Amino acid sequence: MTAPLSAEDTEALIIEFIRKHLAGDDTLDIDPEENLLVGGLMDSVGLVRLVAHLKDELGISIPPQDLLPGNFRSVRVMSEYLQSLSKRQATAPSS
């Protein structure tokens, strides 16, 4: 796993991905509190793409049972979830 990012850096990483790969607009203003699922910025395919990107960039494996809309509804919620997951995975015993 790579070194953990701050919450702000994680939010910036997520926003950059959404702008470039989901919205196709590098200048789109995204409020970290905005509900991305209701607002139409992210659908199920976009979520899968984002999860793959986060795994590549952060080295975090998101367990299938955590792929819930509640964990991915906004940039802020995603960042908080990823910070928590990163800490859990860092302290988990190695197999």
Sequence and secondary structure as in RCSB ss.txt:
>XXXX:A:sequence
MTAPLSAEDTEALIIEFIRKHLAGDDTLDIDPEENLLVGGLMDSVGLVRLVAHLKDELGISIPPQDLLPGNFRSV
RVMSEYLQSLSKRQATAPSS
>XXXX:A:secstr
      HHHHHHHHHHHIIIIII  TT    TTS HHHHTS  HHHHHHHHHHHHHHH     GGG  HHHHSSH
HHHHHHHHHHHHHHHHS   
